[in-house]
Amino acid sequence: MRTTTGAKAVLKRAGAVCAAALLLLAGAPGAVLAQTQTQAAPARATLNPAPPRRADEGFGPYPLMVVRGAMLIDGTGAPPMGPVDIVIENDKITDIIQAGWPGLPEREGRPPLNAAHEIDARGMYVMPGFVDAHAHGGSPQKAPDLEYVYKLWLAHGVTTVRGVSLAPQDIAVSEKTRSARGEIVAPRIFNYQTLGSGWSRGRIRNEQMAREWVRWGAANGIDGIKFFLRGDETPEVVLAAIDEAKKNGMGTVAHIAQPGVAQLNARDLAEAGLGTVTHFYGHFEALLGGRSIQNYPTDYNFYDEQMRFGEAAEIWKEVEPGTPQWFEYLEEQKATGVVFDPTMTIYAASRDLMRARNAPWHQIYTLPTLADYFQSTRDNHGSYFFDWTTSNEVAWRRFYERFMRLVNDYKKIGGRVTVGSDSGFIWKLYGFGYIEELELLQEAGFNPLEIVRAATMDGATTLTEPTGKAPTFGVVRPGMSADLVITTENPLANFKTLYGTGHERLSPENRIETVGGVRWTVARGVAYDAPALLADVRAMVDRQKAERGEASAGR
């Protein structure tokens, strides 16, 4: 179904509303029209790149390293098995060997015996490194150092990110290259950018320029395109870019913003060949039945952040789950191969603001400047709790019930779902937000093994599929990249144990104890001590607090 003919059909349907939308946008200031093209201007250093990796940061890669005696969750959906020894040579897994039988002593002196380094993982669980399919790298205003973001990700087992975007093009492509070479402490980076980012020819004004930019991007380290469907991103431009991206082996992902969803909803974009629908936008609009526009109040203003996000949830009243139309839509989406990346964590504060704002990790690991950004204000994106009410939260809870049903039903019929966090906004902290997304998928109806598969194998497949090549990460098996998450607790029993602050549990002696947290994250053969990464983050937070005359939180 992913054909140019399909794109033309979508354009024909969108044409009826396109002209009206363009007339409305024509009166907007130029800066507003260019919001999705923010990197079209000459690049400037907006973030601090990560410093070179120090000699004491991580172990390896080694000619031979062995992870001994672990329980393996391989990422394919297969049940756990163990104990196993995982053999790693440089940055690749070369063997997985049964180390014994449950309930019996492990065999002593088992090969390989000449490893340069061993990790004693007896009693621990090993999974593939996690893939965050929706990631951003901060900003000078809230988190200026990419090192801060990278270490939070790695400390929570995230070894691959799709930056949408991670940073301005010049910085992102440099960080992607430095990470691939092992020069910095960072996950593997896929560099997605918005139309017009990075080049010197300005905003994308038409289909021809869109295609030219895509070809330029493919030749300049851009792996994919992030669309917003607003401003200069008219239906003609977006569909031309999707078509050109497929020809050049590039991925595509869309946040289908309210200004554009009446012209191209999630059904339209999937039919035209879009790779991923991120967030929830565009799904329910495709299910309104005889309409394409939500029933907005007459005083609605998209630039009013509380109104924008408050009203977004009210669409729950207009969609009925489980109907023939509901399943017809999902089957159509599956036929196109489009991926759902729900990012439920990033909007979870909308249904319980107090819980998100008072999460225990903020005091220890959230930079004061990032906490400032989270505070309600009219001029920060996502800081929209101007006067958040019980009614707002109830609407969001009702919305989540339906959205979770949609995502789980898509999974049930064989549609692919990935794990993305979009952290750095709305009281969601890097790394911590990713683990919350795992919890939310379980609330939606996924079982734990399905969640791990979404976070690993399915994420890796989604990021590599546009290239036509098989993924080299995302599964623990010989020949794959040595990307591992090693935990002291069974994550399938409780995803809360993956949080960097751990999980409180009452001991048999009736004492509260903190358990869990990732113990080791292995990224392309380099083993990072996750608690040490968190200690580095805590030190960054304490330094900024000291500079501002604030007391450190300690732990």
Wavefront OBJ file of the C-alpha trace (Angstrom):
o trace
v 0.000 0.000 0.000
v 3.006 2.272 0.341
v 2.973 3.708 -3.150
v 3.116 7.075 -4.817
v -0.418 6.387 -6.041
v -1.509 6.063 -2.427
v 0.088 9.399 -1.609
v -1.808 11.038 -4.479
v -5.069 9.628 -3.174
v -4.314 11.017 0.273
v -3.531 14.419 -1.222
v -6.815 14.456 -3.071
v -8.713 13.834 0.173
v -6.667 16.460 1.994
v -7.141 19.076 -0.715
v -10.588 20.132 0.402
v -9.288 21.475 3.709
v -5.744 22.330 2.680
v -6.559 25.646 1.049
v -8.538 26.842 4.038
v -5.758 25.860 6.402
v -3.185 27.710 4.349
v -5.319 30.848 4.387
v -5.536 30.689 8.168
v -1.798 30.231 8.505
v -1.032 32.991 6.035
v -1.823 35.615 8.632
v 0.539 34.158 11.193
v 3.942 35.741 11.856
v 6.795 34.275 9.877
v 8.444 32.944 13.007
v 5.345 30.950 13.803
v 5.090 29.561 10.296
v 8.653 28.328 10.595
v 8.310 26.628 13.967
v 8.918 23.187 12.484
v 11.920 24.525 10.595
v 13.822 25.948 13.554
v 17.188 24.752 12.297
v 16.864 26.339 8.845
v 18.804 29.365 10.074
v 22.598 29.119 10.351
v 23.487 26.576 13.016
v 24.555 27.804 16.425
v 26.015 25.894 19.368
v 22.909 25.350 21.445
v 24.073 22.389 23.528
v 27.361 21.288 25.041
v 28.578 18.072 23.385
v 29.604 15.253 25.677
v 33.221 15.314 26.880
v 35.576 12.560 25.726
v 35.131 9.305 27.593
v 37.552 9.114 30.508
v 39.732 6.083 31.136
v 37.765 5.303 34.309
v 34.380 5.395 32.573
v 33.299 1.906 31.641
v 35.167 -1.353 31.149
v 36.085 -2.467 27.648
v 35.587 -3.249 24.962
v 37.801 -6.282 25.491
v 38.985 -8.981 23.106
v 37.058 -11.331 25.392
v 34.555 -10.550 28.165
v 32.118 -12.969 29.820
v 28.905 -12.245 31.705
v 28.650 -15.247 34.050
v 25.642 -17.132 35.376
v 22.806 -14.804 34.390
v 19.122 -15.416 33.799
v 18.507 -14.394 30.183
v 15.506 -12.526 28.751
v 16.578 -12.351 25.114
v 14.117 -9.727 23.805
v 12.311 -11.913 21.260
v 9.425 -12.719 23.582
v 10.985 -16.031 24.593
v 10.642 -16.864 28.307
v 13.624 -16.449 30.650
v 16.290 -19.130 30.679
v 19.382 -19.645 32.770
v 21.895 -19.704 34.116
v 23.862 -18.758 31.012
v 27.280 -17.332 30.228
v 27.267 -14.607 27.575
v 30.527 -14.395 25.654
v 31.469 -11.009 24.194
v 34.360 -10.294 21.866
v 35.016 -6.583 21.408
v 31.556 -5.164 20.632
v 29.778 -8.398 19.601
v 28.095 -11.291 21.363
v 29.797 -14.434 20.074
v 28.226 -17.173 22.183
v 25.594 -17.967 24.802
v 26.397 -21.077 26.817
v 24.263 -22.885 29.367
v 26.104 -22.556 32.668
v 24.233 -25.191 34.660
v 20.802 -26.293 35.802
v 18.395 -24.451 38.109
v 18.761 -25.588 41.712
v 22.145 -27.207 41.125
v 25.626 -25.715 41.537
v 27.066 -24.171 38.404
v 29.921 -26.003 36.766
v 33.263 -24.696 37.974
v 36.112 -23.884 35.593
v 33.864 -23.713 32.559
v 35.248 -22.132 29.386
v 36.103 -19.648 28.159
v 38.799 -19.271 30.794
v 41.008 -16.539 29.338
v 38.605 -13.580 29.513
v 40.125 -10.146 30.006
v 37.117 -9.222 32.135
v 34.211 -11.053 33.744
v 30.954 -9.795 35.218
v 29.569 -11.990 37.963
v 25.862 -11.939 37.131
v 24.774 -14.889 39.242
v 21.269 -14.205 40.523
v 20.895 -11.330 38.051
v 18.794 -10.850 34.926
v 20.079 -9.836 31.501
v 18.028 -8.186 28.739
v 18.991 -6.473 25.471
v 19.783 -2.788 25.786
v 16.626 -0.682 25.629
v 15.687 1.423 22.605
v 14.078 4.825 23.242
v 12.184 5.542 20.028
v 11.362 9.166 20.938
v 14.228 11.091 22.517
v 15.454 14.678 22.852
v 18.734 15.908 24.240
v 17.757 18.949 26.281
v 18.384 22.624 25.601
v 20.567 25.460 26.924
v 17.646 26.680 28.990
v 16.880 23.463 30.843
v 19.707 20.889 30.405
v 22.662 22.302 28.478
v 25.051 19.332 28.817
v 24.389 16.257 26.709
v 26.513 14.260 29.160
v 23.737 14.695 31.743
v 21.103 13.248 29.437
v 23.277 10.416 28.112
v 24.229 9.181 31.576
v 20.621 9.180 32.760
v 19.664 7.104 29.733
v 22.504 4.622 30.129
v 21.897 4.332 33.883
v 18.402 3.072 33.024
v 19.580 0.607 30.390
v 18.842 2.739 27.317
v 21.595 1.925 24.821
v 19.958 3.273 21.638
v 17.952 6.457 21.058
v 16.078 7.897 18.119
v 16.658 11.622 18.499
v 13.664 13.480 17.057
v 15.667 15.583 17.213
v 18.456 14.967 19.690
v 20.057 18.334 18.955
v 20.623 20.727 16.049
v 21.947 18.901 12.995
v 25.602 19.857 13.334
v 25.762 18.715 16.950
v 23.574 15.636 16.459
v 25.573 14.242 13.541
v 28.831 14.826 15.415
v 27.517 13.114 18.568
v 26.203 10.212 16.498
v 29.668 9.709 14.991
v 31.515 10.106 18.293
v 29.188 7.622 19.981
v 29.671 5.070 17.180
v 33.434 5.349 17.634
v 33.195 4.855 21.402
v 34.680 8.282 22.068
v 31.926 9.412 24.462
v 29.725 7.868 27.129
v 26.499 7.763 25.148
v 23.889 5.469 23.631
v 23.817 4.616 19.941
v 22.188 7.590 18.204
v 19.776 7.675 15.282
v 19.593 11.233 13.980
v 16.137 12.378 12.906
v 15.595 16.031 12.004
v 12.716 18.262 10.954
v 12.412 19.439 7.353
v 14.957 22.115 6.534
v 17.237 21.429 9.496
v 20.926 21.886 8.973
v 21.193 23.133 5.422
v 21.763 26.697 4.226
v 18.815 27.103 1.853
v 16.217 28.128 4.396
v 12.645 27.007 4.861
v 11.006 24.268 2.811
v 8.537 26.115 0.599
v 7.387 23.421 -1.828
v 7.564 19.748 -2.794
v 10.731 20.170 -4.852
v 12.612 21.744 -1.953
v 11.341 18.995 0.350
v 12.756 16.330 -1.935
v 16.047 18.197 -2.305
v 16.391 18.523 1.474
v 15.701 14.810 1.968
v 18.445 13.914 -0.503
v 20.772 16.386 1.193
v 19.934 14.914 4.590
v 20.574 11.355 3.442
v 24.045 12.431 2.336
v 24.748 14.335 5.561
v 24.148 11.892 8.390
v 20.376 12.244 8.837
v 18.650 8.895 9.410
v 15.072 10.095 9.278
v 12.523 12.901 9.371
v 10.283 14.158 12.173
v 7.062 15.814 10.965
v 4.688 18.065 12.887
v 2.181 18.887 10.109
v 2.061 22.586 10.863
v 3.518 25.736 9.385
v 5.305 25.045 6.103
v 4.533 21.324 6.361
v 1.569 21.301 4.004
v 0.148 17.935 2.895
v 1.945 18.230 -0.451
v 5.285 18.897 1.224
v 4.919 16.140 3.825
v 3.846 13.472 1.363
v 6.632 14.401 -1.060
v 9.151 14.131 1.770
v 7.806 10.723 2.855
v 8.055 9.449 -0.694
v 11.589 10.759 -1.110
v 12.636 9.400 2.276
v 11.624 5.868 1.241
v 13.721 6.184 -1.900
v 16.730 7.200 0.192
v 16.473 4.624 2.987
v 15.391 7.143 5.613
v 12.831 6.686 8.368
v 9.829 8.901 9.071
v 7.921 9.704 12.245
v 5.035 12.131 12.762
v 3.686 14.067 15.709
v 0.399 14.901 14.002
v -0.275 18.276 15.582
v -3.780 19.708 15.819
v -3.230 22.315 13.071
v -2.602 19.562 10.526
v -4.624 16.575 11.668
v -7.799 17.622 9.803
v -5.815 17.420 6.556
v -3.743 14.303 7.253
v -4.664 11.992 10.111
v -2.906 8.805 11.146
v -4.791 6.722 8.584
v -3.850 9.078 5.735
v -0.184 9.212 6.665
v 0.131 5.465 7.137
v -1.420 4.894 3.722
v 1.142 7.280 2.249
v 4.001 5.286 3.800
v 4.758 6.979 7.123
v 6.958 4.809 9.321
v 5.829 5.740 12.843
v 2.955 7.614 14.461
v 4.299 8.977 17.727
v 2.082 10.137 20.621
v -1.685 9.770 20.281
v -2.488 12.502 17.773
v -4.217 11.466 14.588
v -5.597 8.114 15.719
v -8.926 9.137 17.185
v -9.420 11.798 14.504
v -9.401 8.927 12.003
v -12.221 7.296 13.998
v -14.647 10.210 14.352
v -17.016 8.779 11.758
v -18.228 11.207 9.114
v -16.032 13.966 10.517
v -12.330 14.744 10.607
v -12.276 17.470 13.243
v -12.685 17.220 17.009
v -15.464 19.269 18.617
v -13.346 22.130 19.898
v -14.912 24.890 22.016
v -15.493 28.078 20.050
v -12.853 29.968 22.050
v -10.147 27.354 21.402
v -6.638 28.727 20.775
v -3.849 26.305 19.872
v -1.201 28.689 21.215
v -2.764 28.575 24.692
v -0.864 25.606 26.112
v -3.404 24.685 28.801
v -6.250 24.856 26.310
v -4.246 22.877 23.768
v -3.505 20.012 26.139
v -6.645 20.272 28.203
v -8.878 19.915 25.154
v -6.727 17.189 23.579
v -8.119 14.641 26.049
v -11.740 15.637 25.507
v -11.829 13.681 22.266
v -12.381 10.571 24.402
v -16.103 11.412 24.373
v -16.224 11.211 20.581
v -14.716 7.758 20.053
v -16.200 4.398 21.000
v -13.703 1.550 21.436
v -14.294 -1.972 20.227
v -16.611 -1.127 17.338
v -16.262 -2.630 13.834
v -14.918 0.770 12.726
v -12.305 0.597 15.504
v -10.937 -2.777 14.374
v -11.219 -1.884 10.688
v -8.954 1.103 11.360
v -6.406 -1.040 13.202
v -6.353 -3.673 10.471
v -5.803 -0.955 7.866
v -2.923 0.455 9.900
v -1.354 -2.965 10.313
v -1.558 -3.559 6.546
v 0.549 -0.459 5.929
v 3.172 -1.571 8.466
v 2.995 1.696 10.408
v 4.411 1.571 13.942
v 2.644 2.982 17.016
v 4.986 4.764 19.437
v 2.511 5.845 22.137
v 4.810 7.764 24.546
v 2.141 7.613 27.255
v 4.648 8.682 29.902
v 5.067 12.208 28.546
v 1.392 13.083 29.095
v 0.888 11.053 32.292
v 1.187 14.168 34.467
v -2.054 15.334 32.867
v -4.001 12.632 34.691
v -2.165 12.989 38.028
v -0.107 16.164 38.283
v 0.760 15.712 41.953
v 2.311 12.290 41.350
v 4.490 13.484 38.485
v 5.609 16.685 40.190
v 6.563 14.915 43.436
v 8.387 11.919 41.980
v 11.260 11.045 44.336
v 13.961 11.354 41.698
v 13.406 15.069 41.038
v 15.090 16.165 44.266
v 18.214 14.124 43.512
v 18.606 13.915 39.735
v 16.657 16.810 38.167
v 18.759 19.872 37.379
v 17.377 23.067 38.945
v 17.187 24.630 35.478
v 15.123 21.672 34.262
v 12.867 21.926 37.301
v 12.419 25.615 36.470
v 11.359 24.665 32.957
v 8.775 22.224 34.274
v 7.058 24.923 36.334
v 3.801 26.219 34.883
v 4.276 29.180 32.580
v 2.639 30.480 29.428
v 5.789 30.502 27.296
v 7.426 27.058 27.766
v 6.158 24.187 25.663
v 4.528 21.564 27.873
v 4.459 23.718 31.032
v 0.706 23.980 30.705
v -0.757 23.498 34.178
v -1.990 27.088 34.518
v -5.070 26.070 36.499
v -5.242 22.288 36.207
v -8.495 20.936 37.562
v -10.009 17.686 38.726
v -12.090 17.813 35.550
v -8.917 17.997 33.437
v -7.419 14.980 35.181
v -10.614 12.957 34.913
v -10.789 13.679 31.171
v -7.201 12.499 30.760
v -7.918 9.317 32.700
v -10.873 8.602 30.441
v -8.708 9.372 27.427
v -5.970 7.012 28.613
v -8.489 4.189 28.997
v -9.367 4.458 25.323
v -5.860 5.163 24.045
v -4.436 2.233 25.986
v -7.161 0.016 24.542
v -6.240 1.179 21.028
v -2.524 0.475 21.521
v -3.124 -2.918 23.110
v -5.623 -3.926 20.428
v -3.056 -2.972 17.786
v -0.529 -5.218 19.483
v -3.073 -8.033 19.710
v -3.645 -8.102 15.939
v 0.093 -8.095 15.247
v 0.795 -4.385 14.872
v 4.179 -3.204 16.075
v 4.424 -0.977 19.145
v 7.649 0.626 20.367
v 8.753 2.332 23.578
v 9.481 6.062 23.503
v 9.656 8.576 26.331
v 9.945 12.152 24.953
v 11.432 13.080 28.342
v 12.585 16.582 29.182
v 9.080 18.034 29.258
v 6.019 17.877 31.524
v 7.793 16.653 34.688
v 9.412 13.696 32.947
v 13.107 13.086 33.552
v 15.385 11.288 31.091
v 15.707 7.574 31.837
v 13.095 7.637 34.576
v 10.400 8.510 32.043
v 11.423 5.524 29.934
v 10.849 3.100 32.809
v 7.448 4.668 33.461
v 6.527 3.932 29.843
v 7.186 0.246 30.507
v 4.798 0.415 33.454
v 2.152 2.182 31.388
v 2.318 -0.468 28.676
v 1.630 -3.068 31.351
v -1.357 -1.010 32.478
v -2.503 -0.981 28.842
v -2.589 -4.785 28.813
v 0.831 -5.861 27.526
v 2.397 -8.693 29.453
v 5.972 -8.149 30.713
v 7.653 -10.172 27.964
v 5.713 -8.244 25.312
v 6.913 -5.018 26.905
v 10.562 -6.089 26.852
v 10.179 -7.080 23.197
v 8.650 -3.678 22.368
v 11.542 -1.974 24.179
v 14.249 -3.998 22.443
v 13.704 -6.115 19.330
v 10.745 -4.130 18.005
v 12.490 -0.816 18.606
v 15.623 -2.019 16.827
v 13.611 -3.349 13.881
v 11.786 -0.039 13.543
v 14.990 2.003 13.440
v 16.815 -0.191 10.939
v 13.914 -1.212 8.696
v 14.060 1.879 6.445
v 17.599 0.939 5.411
v 16.510 -2.504 4.219
v 19.050 -4.110 6.541
v 18.452 -6.474 9.426
v 19.001 -4.978 12.891
v 22.328 -5.681 14.566
v 21.073 -4.892 18.073
v 17.915 -5.397 20.129
v 18.248 -9.158 20.755
v 20.700 -11.118 22.895
v 22.086 -13.723 20.523
v 25.428 -14.518 18.872
v 26.351 -12.050 16.137
v 24.429 -9.147 17.658
v 25.853 -6.025 19.246
v 26.815 -6.426 22.890
v 24.092 -4.135 24.251
v 22.846 -5.476 27.591
v 20.896 -4.417 30.663
v 21.915 -6.335 33.790
v 19.633 -6.043 36.821
v 19.718 -7.424 40.343
v 15.944 -7.922 40.456
v 13.577 -9.705 38.086
v 12.147 -6.888 35.915
v 9.284 -9.106 34.735
v 8.042 -9.297 38.321
v 8.198 -5.546 38.873
v 9.328 -2.880 36.402
v 9.598 -0.421 39.303
v 12.864 -2.092 40.235
v 14.428 -0.557 37.094
v 14.143 3.026 38.357
v 17.453 4.634 39.277
v 16.065 5.407 42.736
v 15.238 1.731 43.210
v 12.156 0.240 44.789
v 11.207 0.216 48.474
v 10.248 -3.131 49.916
v 9.652 -4.426 53.418
v 12.247 -7.023 54.424
v 11.451 -10.234 56.330
v 12.914 -8.451 59.353
v 10.208 -5.770 58.980
v 12.628 -3.108 57.748
v 12.147 -0.912 54.695
v 14.908 -1.609 52.201
v 15.657 -0.162 48.775
v 16.268 -2.764 46.105
v 16.793 -2.791 42.366
v 18.153 -0.323 39.901
v 20.166 -1.334 36.849
v 23.522 -2.768 37.943
v 25.398 -2.792 34.623
v 24.614 -1.379 31.211
v 26.721 -2.783 28.395
v 26.753 -0.598 25.281
v 28.606 -2.001 22.259
v 30.873 -4.046 24.471
v 31.598 -1.345 27.064
v 30.271 -2.187 30.533
v 29.102 0.835 32.519
v 28.522 0.762 36.257
v 24.978 2.197 36.387
v 25.216 3.459 40.000
v 28.448 5.271 39.065
v 26.665 6.966 36.157
v 23.926 8.101 38.527
v 26.562 9.396 40.940
v 27.972 11.533 38.114
v 24.493 12.894 37.409
v 23.931 13.633 41.084
v 27.218 15.543 41.160
v 26.113 17.655 38.169
v 22.877 18.497 39.956
v 24.697 19.329 43.189
v 27.125 21.626 41.345
v 24.297 23.551 39.750
v 22.522 23.821 43.087
v 25.712 25.128 44.678
v 26.066 27.723 41.918
v 22.535 28.884 42.681
v 23.024 28.811 46.450
v 20.642 25.880 46.907
v 21.148 22.977 49.286
v 22.063 19.594 47.829
v 19.507 16.849 48.284
v 21.901 14.050 49.166
v 20.440 10.581 49.017
l 1 2 3 4 5 6 7 8 9 10 11 12 13 14 15 16 17 18 19 20 21 22 23 24 25 26 27 28 29 30 31 32 33 34 35 36 37 38 39 40 41 42 43 44 45 46 47 48 49 50 51 52 53 54 55 56 57 58 59 60 61 62 63 64 65 66 67 68 69 70 71 72 73 74 75 76 77 78 79 80 81 82 83 84 85 86 87 88 89 90 91 92 93 94 95 96 97 98 99 100 101 102 103 104 105 106 107 108 109 110 111 112 113 114 115 116 117 118 119 120 121 122 123 124 125 126 127 128 129 130 131 132 133 134 135 136 137 138 139 140 141 142 143 144 145 146 147 148 149 150 151 152 153 154 155 156 157 158 159 160 161 162 163 164 165 166 167 168 169 170 171 172 173 174 175 176 177 178 179 180 181 182 183 184 185 186 187 188 189 190 191 192 193 194 195 196 197 198 199 200 201 202 203 204 205 206 207 208 209 210 211 212 213 214 215 216 217 218 219 220 221 222 223 224 225 226 227 228 229 230 231 232 233 234 235 236 237 238 239 240 241 242 243 244 245 246 247 248 249 250 251 252 253 254 255 256 257 258 259 260 261 262 263 264 265 266 267 268 269 270 271 272 273 274 275 276 277 278 279 280 281 282 283 284 285 286 287 288 289 290 291 292 293 294 295 296 297 298 299 300 301 302 303 304 305 306 307 308 309 310 311 312 313 314 315 316 317 318 319 320 321 322 323 324 325 326 327 328 329 330 331 332 333 334 335 336 337 338 339 340 341 342 343 344 345 346 347 348 349 350 351 352 353 354 355 356 357 358 359 360 361 362 363 364 365 366 367 368 369 370 371 372 373 374 375 376 377 378 379 380 381 382 383 384 385 386 387 388 389 390 391 392 393 394 395 396 397 398 399 400 401 402 403 404 405 406 407 408 409 410 411 412 413 414 415 416 417 418 419 420 421 422 423 424 425 426 427 428 429 430 431 432 433 434 435 436 437 438 439 440 441 442 443 444 445 446 447 448 449 450 451 452 453 454 455 456 457 458 459 460 461 462 463 464 465 466 467 468 469 470 471 472 473 474 475 476 477 478 479 480 481 482 483 484 485 486 487 488 489 490 491 492 493 494 495 496 497 498 499 500 501 502 503 504 505 506 507 508 509 510 511 512 513 514 515 516 517 518 519 520 521 522 523 524 525 526 527 528 529 530 531 532 533 534 535 536 537 538 539 540 541 542 543 544 545 546 547 548 549 550 551 552 553 554 555
